[in-house]
Amino acid sequence: MSPVNYVYLAAVLFTIGAAGVLIRRNAIVVFMCIELMLNAANLTLIAFSRIHGNLDGQIMAFFVMVVAAAEVVVGLAIIVMMYRSRHSASVDDASLMKL
């Protein structure tokens, strides 16, 4: 399988993730779609790294994974606090949490 096929797969995954972010209203589903988009970006970085024959894309993908792990920690904490206070994980209710 050529690396170009991985780029096509990453484009499809990114499109699915972007559509999920734009269409869905549940915060957990939106959060998972953002993670899907990050994984698509990682797949693209690794595919281009393989095409060009160097490790720069793989190193960048590693740093994206580190940032994604930090995002998971902060994002899930925000979603849990939002659910505890409003008993809903809807993105529309997030604007009501202003101080």
Secondary structure by P-SEA (a helix, b strand, c coil): ccaaaaaaaaaaaaaaaaaaaaccccaaaaaaaaaaaaaaaaaaaaaaaaaaccaaaaaaaaaaaaaaaaaaaaaaaaaaaaaaacccccccccccccc
